[in-house]
Amino acid sequence: MVHLSIANDTKGEFILEAKELLKLRESLTRVYVQRTSNPLWV
């Protein structure tokens, strides 16, 4: 089915983008912790 393959491609791209956003969030959190000297849980 044409629609099924399109839906799967979109879902795959969404998962990859979500992973990239998670990496970005983790990077920003590390920078925040380093610059502010606050613990991660704050």
C-alpha angles and dihedrals in degrees: 000000000000095000093052095056091049091051092050092049091051092049091050092051091048091053092050091049091048090053091050091050090050090052090050092050091050091049093050090048091052091050091048092051092048095047099043098035088224120139118258094250094060 
